[in-house]
Amino acid sequence: MTDSVLQSQIKVTGDCPRIQKWIRSLVWKIAIATLLLMAVGSATRVMNAGLACPDWPLCYGQLVPSQQMNLQVFLEWFHRLDASLIGLSTFVLLGLSWWFRKELPEWLPWASLGTLGLIVFQGVLGGLTVTQLLRFDIVTAHLGTALLFLGTLIVIAVCLTPYQGTTNAKKLSWGATIAVTLVYLQCLLGALVGSRWAVHQCFGGSQLCTVMNSHIIGVFPATIATLSVVFIAWSTSALHPWLRKLAWVAGGIVVLQILLGIATFRLHLQVEPLTVAHHTFGAALFGTLVALTTLAIRDVRSSSL
């Protein structure tokens, strides 16, 4: 009985119902929109537009502040608009999951409810970033919750994807779990550096250099763990090609991320697109490792089914 329940939750076959395919597609679309939203949020911070709309949830008391519209106001306004659409899409995901629950895995409605809880909490944090005038701990928590929301969506989408494992990913599952944890912590350190403007202050007068140096030091364990995942995937025989490809993608992103970080640091954050790209690829690396970890765990669990 236990094995049959586990199989229905973890092992999704190619005969999954059409509604399941629709929901999987919806989840991936929300995940991509969330990554783009994080890029817009990064641009908003880099362009000093976090308080371009002085009130919340409206902007200058309007849905569309046409008279006050400039680049900074547009970034903050569009960030809120995109977040609202993602929130609405999450409500749709929850509604579909419960309405068609008899045709879907038992865990999906509860997982959808969890994503809704995260996006509601994220919205509250978004409002507090404005009302509390970009307080650094709230801004850091805002990004941390966004990453958790993105990761949850990716886990759901991967678990809904048909997959037949080879049962050879035990080492990879452990390595990927460590790597994704370290990358998440490194992203939080990066958010702390950004929310406290630690790089600018350190360059300006040796203030908050400890925060900046912590982020620099954190590069090493996160990079080593990610590259170890690449090595494990390369050296493991008969590994599913999806796992190998995801590992190579993660390795490529981490190398690109290091190069972007070095360029951003040496240019003293004066080139805004570089800074935004550094933040966005950090989130993309986290998402890739979440997908890899989830798939590797599914691969291992398939041996017990």
C-alpha positions as CSV (number, residue, x, y, z in Angstrom):
1,M,0.0,0.0,0.0
2,T,2.8,2.4,1.0
3,D,4.7,1.6,-2.2
4,S,1.7,2.3,-4.4
5,V,1.1,5.7,-2.8
6,L,4.8,6.6,-3.1
7,Q,4.8,5.6,-6.7
8,S,1.8,7.8,-7.4
9,Q,3.6,10.7,-5.8
10,I,7.1,10.4,-7.1
11,K,7.0,8.4,-10.4
12,V,4.9,10.2,-13.0
13,T,4.5,8.1,-16.2
14,G,4.0,9.2,-19.7
15,D,0.2,8.4,-19.4
16,C,-0.4,11.4,-17.1
17,P,-3.8,13.1,-17.6
18,R,-4.0,16.1,-19.8
19,I,-4.9,18.4,-16.9
20,Q,-1.6,17.4,-15.3
21,K,0.3,18.5,-18.4
22,W,-1.6,21.8,-18.3
23,I,-0.7,22.4,-14.7
24,R,2.9,21.5,-15.2
25,S,3.0,24.0,-18.1
26,L,1.4,26.6,-15.8
27,V,3.9,26.0,-13.0
28,W,6.9,26.4,-15.4
29,K,5.4,29.6,-16.7
30,I,5.0,31.0,-13.2
31,A,8.6,29.9,-12.4
32,I,10.0,31.7,-15.4
33,A,7.9,34.8,-14.6
34,T,9.3,34.7,-11.1
35,L,12.9,34.6,-12.3
36,L,12.1,37.6,-14.6
37,L,10.4,39.4,-11.7
38,M,13.6,38.9,-9.6
39,A,15.6,40.4,-12.5
40,V,13.2,43.4,-12.5
41,G,13.5,43.7,-8.7
42,S,17.3,43.7,-9.0
43,A,17.1,46.5,-11.6
44,T,14.8,48.4,-9.3
45,R,17.3,48.2,-6.5
46,V,20.3,49.0,-8.7
47,M,18.5,52.0,-10.2
48,N,17.6,53.3,-6.7
49,A,13.9,52.9,-7.6
50,G,12.8,51.0,-4.5
51,L,10.9,54.0,-3.2
52,A,10.0,55.5,-6.5
53,C,6.4,54.8,-5.6
54,P,6.1,56.3,-2.1
55,D,2.9,54.4,-1.2
56,W,1.7,50.8,-1.4
57,P,-0.1,49.0,-2.9
58,L,-1.0,51.8,-5.3
59,C,1.6,54.1,-6.8
60,Y,1.0,57.8,-6.1
61,G,-2.5,56.7,-5.2
62,Q,-3.2,55.4,-8.7
63,L,-3.2,52.1,-10.5
64,V,-1.1,53.7,-13.3
65,P,0.8,56.8,-12.3
66,S,0.9,58.3,-15.8
67,Q,1.8,61.9,-14.7
68,Q,4.7,60.8,-12.5
69,M,6.0,58.1,-14.9
70,N,9.7,58.0,-15.5
71,L,12.3,55.1,-15.6
72,Q,12.5,54.7,-11.8
73,V,8.7,54.9,-11.3
74,F,8.2,52.5,-14.2
75,L,10.6,49.9,-12.7
76,E,8.9,49.9,-9.3
77,W,5.4,50.0,-10.8
78,F,6.1,47.2,-13.3
79,H,7.7,45.1,-10.5
80,R,4.5,45.4,-8.5
81,L,2.4,44.6,-11.6
82,D,4.4,41.5,-12.4
83,A,4.2,40.4,-8.8
84,S,0.4,40.8,-8.8
85,L,0.1,38.7,-12.0
86,I,2.2,36.0,-10.5
87,G,0.1,36.0,-7.3
88,L,-3.1,35.7,-9.5
89,S,-1.5,32.8,-11.4
90,T,-0.7,31.1,-8.1
91,F,-4.4,31.4,-7.1
92,V,-5.3,29.8,-10.4
93,L,-2.8,27.0,-9.8
94,L,-4.4,26.3,-6.4
95,G,-7.9,26.4,-7.8
96,L,-7.1,24.0,-10.6
97,S,-5.2,21.7,-8.2
98,W,-8.2,21.3,-5.9
99,W,-10.9,21.2,-8.6
100,F,-9.1,18.4,-10.5
101,R,-7.6,16.8,-7.4
102,K,-9.0,13.3,-8.2
103,E,-7.0,13.3,-11.5
104,L,-3.8,14.6,-9.9
105,P,-1.2,13.4,-7.4
106,E,-2.5,13.7,-3.8
107,W,0.3,16.0,-2.8
108,L,-0.3,18.6,-5.5
109,P,-3.2,20.6,-3.9
110,W,-1.2,20.9,-0.7
111,A,2.0,21.9,-2.5
112,S,0.0,24.5,-4.4
113,L,-1.4,25.8,-1.1
114,G,2.2,26.1,0.2
115,T,3.1,28.2,-2.9
116,L,0.2,30.5,-2.2
117,G,1.3,30.9,1.4
118,L,4.8,31.9,0.2
119,I,3.5,34.4,-2.4
120,V,1.2,36.0,0.2
121,F,4.1,36.3,2.6
122,Q,6.2,37.7,-0.2
123,G,3.6,40.3,-0.9
124,V,3.5,41.4,2.7
125,L,7.3,41.7,2.7
126,G,7.1,43.7,-0.5
127,G,4.7,46.2,1.1
128,L,7.0,46.4,4.2
129,T,10.0,47.2,2.1
130,V,8.2,50.4,1.0
131,T,6.5,51.3,4.3
132,Q,9.7,50.6,6.3
133,L,11.9,52.5,3.8
134,L,13.9,49.6,2.4
135,R,15.0,48.2,5.8
136,F,17.9,45.9,5.0
137,D,16.6,42.8,6.9
138,I,13.2,43.0,5.2
139,V,14.7,43.5,1.8
140,T,17.0,40.4,2.4
141,A,14.0,38.4,3.6
142,H,12.1,39.5,0.5
143,L,14.7,38.0,-1.8
144,G,15.1,34.9,0.4
145,T,11.3,34.2,0.2
146,A,11.3,34.8,-3.6
147,L,14.0,32.1,-4.0
148,L,12.0,29.7,-1.8
149,F,8.9,30.4,-4.0
150,L,10.9,29.8,-7.1
151,G,12.4,26.6,-5.7
152,T,9.0,25.3,-4.7
153,L,7.6,25.9,-8.2
154,I,10.5,24.0,-9.7
155,V,10.1,21.1,-7.4
156,I,6.4,20.8,-8.3
157,A,7.1,21.1,-12.0
158,V,9.9,18.5,-11.9
159,C,7.8,16.1,-9.9
160,L,5.0,16.4,-12.5
161,T,7.4,15.6,-15.3
162,P,7.5,12.0,-16.6
163,Y,10.8,10.5,-15.7
164,Q,12.2,7.0,-15.5
165,G,15.4,6.9,-13.4
166,T,18.4,4.7,-13.7
167,T,18.9,4.5,-9.8
168,N,22.6,5.6,-10.1
169,A,22.2,9.1,-8.7
170,K,22.7,8.5,-5.0
171,K,26.0,10.4,-4.7
172,L,24.7,13.1,-7.0
173,S,21.6,13.6,-4.9
174,W,23.7,14.2,-1.8
175,G,26.2,16.5,-3.6
176,A,23.4,18.5,-5.3
177,T,21.6,18.9,-1.9
178,I,24.7,20.4,-0.3
179,A,25.4,22.6,-3.4
180,V,21.8,24.0,-3.5
181,T,21.9,24.8,0.2
182,L,25.3,26.6,-0.1
183,V,24.1,28.5,-3.1
184,Y,21.0,29.6,-1.3
185,L,23.0,30.9,1.6
186,Q,25.3,32.7,-0.8
187,C,22.3,34.3,-2.4
188,L,21.2,35.5,1.0
189,L,24.6,37.0,1.7
190,G,24.5,38.7,-1.7
191,A,21.0,40.1,-0.8
192,L,22.5,41.4,2.4
193,V,25.4,43.1,0.6
194,G,22.9,44.7,-1.8
195,S,20.4,45.8,0.8
196,R,23.0,47.4,3.0
197,W,25.0,48.8,0.0
198,A,28.0,47.2,1.5
199,V,30.2,47.4,-1.6
200,H,29.7,51.1,-2.0
201,Q,30.2,51.8,1.7
202,C,33.3,49.6,1.9
203,F,34.9,51.3,-1.1
204,G,33.9,54.7,0.3
205,G,35.3,54.4,3.8
206,S,36.0,50.8,5.0
207,Q,32.4,50.5,6.4
208,L,30.6,47.1,6.2
209,C,33.6,45.5,4.6
210,T,32.9,42.4,6.8
211,V,29.5,41.9,5.0
212,M,31.1,42.3,1.6
213,N,34.0,40.0,2.5
214,S,31.6,37.4,3.8
215,H,29.9,37.2,0.4
216,I,33.3,37.0,-1.3
217,I,34.5,34.2,1.0
218,G,31.1,32.4,0.5
219,V,31.9,32.1,-3.2
220,F,34.4,29.3,-2.5
221,P,32.3,26.7,-0.8
222,A,29.3,27.3,-3.1
223,T,31.6,27.0,-6.2
224,I,33.4,23.9,-5.0
225,A,30.2,22.2,-4.1
226,T,28.7,23.0,-7.6
227,L,31.8,21.9,-9.5
228,S,31.8,18.7,-7.4
229,V,28.3,18.0,-8.6
230,V,29.6,18.4,-12.2
231,F,32.4,16.0,-11.5
232,I,30.1,13.4,-9.9
233,A,27.7,13.6,-12.8
234,W,30.7,13.3,-15.3
235,S,32.2,10.3,-13.4
236,T,28.9,8.4,-12.7
237,S,28.2,5.7,-15.3
238,A,24.8,5.1,-16.7
239,L,23.5,8.4,-15.4
240,H,20.3,9.7,-16.8
241,P,21.1,12.3,-19.5
242,W,18.8,14.9,-18.0
243,L,20.9,14.8,-14.8
244,R,24.1,15.1,-16.7
245,K,22.8,18.0,-18.7
246,L,21.5,19.8,-15.6
247,A,24.9,19.4,-13.9
248,W,26.7,20.8,-16.9
249,V,24.3,23.8,-17.0
250,A,24.9,24.4,-13.3
251,G,28.7,24.3,-13.9
252,G,28.5,26.7,-16.8
253,I,26.3,29.2,-14.8
254,V,28.6,29.1,-11.8
255,V,31.6,30.0,-14.0
256,L,29.7,32.8,-15.7
257,Q,28.5,34.0,-12.3
258,I,32.1,34.2,-11.0
259,L,33.1,36.2,-14.0
260,L,30.1,38.6,-13.6
261,G,30.9,39.0,-9.9
262,I,34.6,39.9,-10.6
263,A,33.6,42.3,-13.3
264,T,30.9,43.9,-11.1
265,F,33.4,44.2,-8.2
266,R,36.2,45.7,-10.3
267,L,33.9,48.2,-11.9
268,H,32.6,49.2,-8.5
269,L,29.0,48.4,-9.5
270,Q,29.0,51.3,-12.0
271,V,27.6,49.1,-14.8
272,E,24.0,48.4,-13.8
273,P,23.3,45.6,-16.4
274,L,26.3,43.6,-15.1
275,T,25.0,43.9,-11.5
276,V,21.5,42.8,-12.6
277,A,22.9,39.9,-14.6
278,H,25.0,38.8,-11.6
279,H,21.8,38.7,-9.4
280,T,19.7,37.0,-12.0
281,F,22.2,34.3,-12.8
282,G,22.6,33.6,-9.1
283,A,18.8,32.9,-9.0
284,A,19.1,30.8,-12.2
285,L,21.9,28.8,-10.6
286,F,19.8,28.1,-7.5
287,G,16.8,27.1,-9.7
288,T,19.0,24.7,-11.8
289,L,20.4,23.1,-8.7
290,V,16.9,22.7,-7.3
291,A,15.8,20.9,-10.4
292,L,18.9,18.7,-10.4
293,T,18.4,17.8,-6.7
294,T,14.8,17.0,-7.2
295,L,15.4,14.8,-10.2
296,A,18.4,13.1,-8.5
297,I,16.2,12.3,-5.5
298,R,13.5,10.9,-7.8
299,D,16.2,8.8,-9.5
300,V,17.2,7.3,-6.2
301,R,13.7,6.7,-5.0
302,S,12.8,4.9,-8.2
303,S,15.0,2.0,-7.0
304,S,12.7,1.4,-4.1
305,L,9.5,1.4,-6.2
